[in-house]
Amino acid sequence: MKHNTTTNTSLTRLHSLLLSFFGDETLHFHSTRLSSFFNAAFADAAFDDEETSCPPNIPRLLHCQNNLQRLLDAAHLLHQHLPHRATPYRPCVFKQLKHIYPLLNDWDDFPSHLHPHEWCNPETVLEEFFSVQPIDEWKNAVSGLLESALGEGSPFTAMSEKQLGFIVLMLHRLQDAVWLLYITGRIPSPDEEIQTKEDQALSSDTGMSTARVTPGFFFIESDQRFKRIDLDKLVCGFFMNDHAQLHTTTELHTPKITVSEMRELLTEERFNWISESVAFSKRSMSEAIAERA
């Protein structure tokens, strides 16, 4: 019980940090703000225009620094709670994402600092980030950048230009990965433990396995556009003539894909759950028709 309480408290704080950091703004907005903070630290006239002798915008710099601290805290909590949630590497998904990359390259909310295989598995970016140095060292680096932006020193006195460039890239990658986890609904909620128990009870009552699956997503072409399908929001209306029509909790995707294609796109666990769901729905419908007759 104590462990569950501690976990729920951590997850509640995690969601609070993410909401405070991202708000309703786009990834493009956050990437621009992060770049501006770095430019200020490197005296690139973003916050402090030396040509016009404008002083640093201290409140704005402090706001950006506080936001970065929130991002680091949120990423650290994610790193603690998501080590077992990484989406398995799937070559077919990698090929799809590699194919659509040029089509999405101008999308403002595109995680451009990540590699294609990391779009399906952003947890690996968190693993990489905290393997470089612990969170306290990352926070010290951010504080050092703030001091530099305020004119209290130069970041190049403590590290080389190459090292600073590496820090900038890593923070951009971390932000992209956390954002991707955030918007795809792959972060557990505080009451996930309760929901898991409810799913287990449902499984016992219906004889069906439940959809507690590894989160992730894939893409299909629908109405001449690529649509992302989140695995944890996917249900399936029916199989007909070796084709499956895809339904999510918010949208019906009219193009039908073959059952074999669907099997290739989904994890085995998710495919089996959908198959059982379809069979269960058909049985329920047949029983209802029989009762009316």
C-alpha positions as CSV (number, residue, x, y, z in Angstrom):
1,M,0.0,0.0,0.0
2,K,2.8,2.4,0.9
3,H,4.5,1.7,-2.5
4,N,1.3,2.4,-4.3
5,T,0.8,5.6,-2.4
6,T,4.3,6.7,-3.2
7,T,3.9,5.8,-6.9
8,N,0.6,7.7,-7.2
9,T,2.2,10.8,-5.5
10,S,5.1,10.7,-8.0
11,L,2.7,10.3,-11.0
12,T,0.5,13.1,-9.7
13,R,3.6,15.4,-9.5
14,L,4.7,14.2,-12.9
15,H,1.4,15.1,-14.6
16,S,1.5,18.5,-12.8
17,L,5.0,19.2,-14.1
18,L,4.1,18.3,-17.6
19,L,1.0,20.4,-17.6
20,S,2.9,23.3,-16.2
21,F,5.7,22.9,-18.7
22,F,3.8,22.2,-22.0
23,G,0.5,23.9,-21.3
24,D,-1.4,24.4,-24.5
25,E,1.6,25.5,-26.6
26,T,3.1,23.6,-29.5
27,L,6.4,21.8,-29.6
28,H,7.6,24.4,-32.1
29,F,6.9,27.1,-29.4
30,H,8.9,25.2,-26.8
31,S,11.8,24.5,-29.2
32,T,12.0,28.2,-30.1
33,R,12.0,29.2,-26.5
34,L,14.7,26.7,-25.6
35,S,16.8,27.9,-28.5
36,S,16.3,31.5,-27.4
37,F,17.5,30.6,-23.9
38,F,20.7,29.0,-25.4
39,N,21.3,32.0,-27.6
40,A,21.1,34.2,-24.6
41,A,23.6,32.1,-22.7
42,F,25.9,32.3,-25.7
43,A,25.4,36.1,-26.1
44,D,23.6,35.7,-29.4
45,A,21.4,38.8,-28.9
46,A,18.2,36.9,-28.3
47,F,17.4,38.1,-24.8
48,D,20.3,40.5,-24.5
49,D,20.9,42.7,-27.6
50,E,24.4,44.1,-27.1
51,E,24.1,46.4,-30.2
52,T,21.3,48.4,-28.6
53,S,22.7,48.0,-25.0
54,C,19.5,46.4,-23.8
55,P,19.9,44.6,-20.4
56,P,19.0,41.0,-20.1
57,N,15.3,40.2,-19.8
58,I,15.8,38.7,-16.3
59,P,12.2,37.6,-15.6
60,R,12.0,35.9,-19.0
61,L,15.4,34.2,-18.4
62,L,14.3,33.0,-15.0
63,H,11.0,31.7,-16.4
64,C,12.9,29.7,-19.1
65,Q,15.3,28.3,-16.5
66,N,12.5,27.3,-14.2
67,N,10.8,25.6,-17.1
68,L,13.9,23.6,-17.9
69,Q,14.1,22.5,-14.3
70,R,10.5,21.3,-14.6
71,L,11.4,19.4,-17.8
72,L,14.3,17.7,-16.1
73,D,12.2,16.7,-13.0
74,A,9.5,15.4,-15.3
75,A,11.9,13.4,-17.4
76,H,13.5,12.0,-14.3
77,L,10.2,10.8,-13.0
78,L,9.4,9.3,-16.4
79,H,12.7,7.5,-16.5
80,Q,11.8,6.0,-13.1
81,H,8.3,4.9,-14.1
82,L,8.7,3.9,-17.8
83,P,11.7,1.6,-18.0
84,H,9.4,-1.4,-18.7
85,R,7.2,0.4,-21.2
86,A,9.5,0.7,-24.2
87,T,7.8,-0.2,-27.4
88,P,9.5,-3.2,-29.0
89,Y,11.6,-2.4,-32.1
90,R,9.5,-3.3,-35.2
91,P,11.2,-3.0,-38.6
92,C,7.8,-2.5,-40.4
93,V,7.1,0.6,-38.2
94,F,10.6,1.9,-38.8
95,K,10.1,1.6,-42.6
96,Q,6.8,3.5,-42.4
97,L,8.2,6.3,-40.3
98,K,11.2,6.6,-42.6
99,H,8.9,6.8,-45.6
100,I,6.7,9.6,-44.2
101,Y,9.6,11.6,-42.7
102,P,9.9,14.0,-45.8
103,L,6.1,14.5,-45.7
104,L,6.1,15.7,-42.1
105,N,9.4,17.6,-42.1
106,D,7.6,21.0,-42.2
107,W,5.2,20.1,-39.5
108,D,5.7,22.5,-36.5
109,D,5.0,19.8,-34.0
110,F,7.4,17.3,-35.5
111,P,10.0,15.9,-33.1
112,S,12.8,16.7,-35.5
113,H,15.6,16.1,-33.0
114,L,14.8,12.4,-32.8
115,H,15.8,9.6,-35.1
116,P,12.9,7.8,-36.9
117,H,13.2,4.6,-34.7
118,E,12.9,6.9,-31.6
119,W,9.5,8.2,-32.6
120,C,8.1,4.8,-31.7
121,N,10.3,4.4,-28.7
122,P,11.2,7.8,-27.1
123,E,11.9,6.1,-23.8
124,T,15.4,5.2,-25.2
125,V,16.1,8.9,-25.3
126,L,15.5,9.2,-21.6
127,E,17.8,6.2,-21.0
128,E,20.5,7.9,-23.1
129,F,20.1,11.3,-21.4
130,F,20.4,10.1,-17.8
131,S,23.2,7.7,-18.7
132,V,25.4,10.7,-19.6
133,Q,25.1,12.2,-16.2
134,P,22.7,12.3,-13.2
135,I,19.9,14.8,-12.9
136,D,21.8,17.0,-10.4
137,E,24.6,17.5,-12.9
138,W,22.1,18.4,-15.6
139,K,20.5,20.9,-13.3
140,N,23.9,22.4,-12.5
141,A,24.5,22.8,-16.3
142,V,21.2,24.6,-16.8
143,S,22.0,26.9,-13.8
144,G,25.4,27.6,-15.3
145,L,23.8,28.6,-18.6
146,L,21.5,31.0,-16.7
147,E,24.5,32.6,-15.0
148,S,26.1,33.1,-18.3
149,A,23.0,34.6,-19.8
150,L,22.8,37.1,-16.9
151,G,26.4,38.1,-17.6
152,E,27.9,36.4,-14.6
153,G,30.4,34.4,-16.6
154,S,31.0,32.6,-19.8
155,P,29.9,29.0,-20.4
156,F,33.1,28.4,-22.3
157,T,35.2,28.8,-19.1
158,A,33.9,25.5,-17.8
159,M,33.6,23.4,-21.0
160,S,34.4,23.4,-24.6
161,E,32.2,24.6,-27.5
162,K,31.7,21.0,-28.5
163,Q,30.6,20.0,-25.0
164,L,28.1,22.9,-24.9
165,G,26.8,21.9,-28.3
166,F,26.2,18.4,-27.0
167,I,24.3,19.7,-24.0
168,V,22.1,21.8,-26.3
169,L,21.3,18.9,-28.5
170,M,20.6,16.6,-25.6
171,L,18.2,19.0,-24.0
172,H,16.4,19.4,-27.3
173,R,16.2,15.7,-27.8
174,L,14.9,15.3,-24.2
175,Q,12.2,17.8,-24.8
176,D,11.1,16.1,-28.0
177,A,10.9,12.7,-26.3
178,V,9.0,13.9,-23.3
179,W,6.6,15.8,-25.6
180,L,6.0,12.7,-27.7
181,L,5.3,10.6,-24.6
182,Y,3.0,13.3,-23.4
183,I,0.8,13.8,-26.5
184,T,0.5,10.1,-27.3
185,G,-1.0,9.3,-23.9
186,R,1.8,6.9,-23.0
187,I,2.4,8.3,-19.5
188,P,0.6,6.3,-16.7
189,S,-2.0,8.1,-14.7
190,P,-2.1,8.0,-10.9
191,D,-5.0,5.6,-10.8
192,E,-3.5,3.2,-13.4
193,E,-3.2,0.6,-10.6
194,I,-6.9,0.8,-9.9
195,Q,-7.7,0.6,-13.6
196,T,-5.5,-2.5,-13.9
197,K,-7.5,-4.2,-11.2
198,E,-10.8,-3.3,-12.9
199,D,-9.5,-4.7,-16.1
200,Q,-8.5,-7.9,-14.4
201,A,-12.0,-8.2,-12.9
202,L,-13.5,-7.6,-16.4
203,S,-11.3,-10.3,-17.8
204,S,-12.5,-12.7,-15.2
205,D,-16.2,-11.9,-15.9
206,T,-16.0,-12.0,-19.7
207,G,-13.3,-14.6,-20.3
208,M,-11.5,-12.1,-22.5
209,S,-8.0,-10.9,-22.1
210,T,-7.8,-7.1,-21.5
211,A,-6.0,-4.4,-23.4
212,R,-3.2,-3.8,-21.0
213,V,-0.6,-3.6,-23.7
214,T,2.6,-1.9,-24.4
215,P,1.7,1.6,-25.7
216,G,2.8,2.8,-29.0
217,F,1.5,3.8,-32.4
218,F,1.8,3.3,-36.1
219,F,0.7,5.1,-39.3
220,I,-1.8,4.2,-42.0
221,E,-2.9,6.2,-45.1
222,S,-6.4,7.4,-44.8
223,D,-8.2,9.9,-47.1
224,Q,-4.8,10.5,-48.8
225,R,-3.3,11.6,-45.5
226,F,-1.1,9.7,-43.0
227,K,-3.0,9.1,-39.8
228,R,-1.4,8.1,-36.5
229,I,-3.1,5.2,-34.8
230,D,-2.4,5.0,-31.0
231,L,-2.3,1.4,-29.9
232,D,-3.9,2.1,-26.5
233,K,-6.8,3.8,-28.2
234,L,-7.4,1.3,-30.9
235,V,-10.5,-0.9,-31.2
236,C,-11.6,-2.9,-34.2
237,G,-15.2,-2.9,-35.5
238,F,-15.1,-6.1,-37.6
239,F,-13.1,-8.4,-39.8
240,M,-14.7,-9.0,-43.2
241,N,-13.4,-10.9,-46.2
242,D,-9.9,-10.9,-44.7
243,H,-10.0,-7.2,-44.2
244,A,-10.1,-5.2,-40.9
245,Q,-11.7,-1.8,-40.5
246,L,-9.9,0.3,-38.0
247,H,-11.7,2.2,-35.2
248,T,-10.1,4.3,-32.5
249,T,-11.8,5.8,-29.5
250,T,-12.2,9.1,-31.4
251,E,-12.2,8.2,-35.1
252,L,-13.3,5.6,-37.7
253,H,-10.7,4.9,-40.4
254,T,-12.6,3.8,-43.5
255,P,-9.7,2.2,-45.5
256,K,-9.6,-1.5,-44.8
257,I,-6.3,-3.3,-44.4
258,T,-5.8,-7.0,-44.6
259,V,-5.7,-9.1,-41.5
260,S,-2.1,-10.1,-42.3
261,E,-1.1,-6.4,-42.6
262,M,-2.8,-5.7,-39.3
263,R,-0.9,-8.6,-37.7
264,E,2.4,-7.2,-39.0
265,L,1.6,-3.7,-37.7
266,L,0.5,-4.6,-34.2
267,T,2.2,-6.4,-31.4
268,E,1.0,-10.0,-31.0
269,E,-0.6,-9.1,-27.7
270,R,-2.7,-6.3,-29.2
271,F,-3.6,-8.3,-32.3
272,N,-4.9,-11.2,-30.2
273,W,-6.9,-8.9,-27.9
274,I,-8.6,-7.3,-31.0
275,S,-9.3,-10.7,-32.4
276,E,-10.9,-11.8,-29.1
277,S,-12.8,-8.5,-28.9
278,V,-14.3,-9.1,-32.4
279,A,-15.2,-12.7,-31.6
280,F,-16.8,-11.5,-28.3
281,S,-18.8,-8.8,-30.1
282,K,-20.1,-11.3,-32.7
283,R,-21.1,-13.8,-30.0
284,S,-23.0,-11.0,-28.1
285,M,-24.7,-9.9,-31.3
286,S,-25.7,-13.5,-32.1
287,E,-27.1,-14.1,-28.6
288,A,-29.1,-10.8,-28.8
289,I,-30.6,-11.9,-32.2
290,A,-31.4,-15.3,-30.9
291,E,-33.2,-13.8,-27.9
292,R,-35.3,-11.6,-30.1
293,A,-36.2,-14.5,-32.3
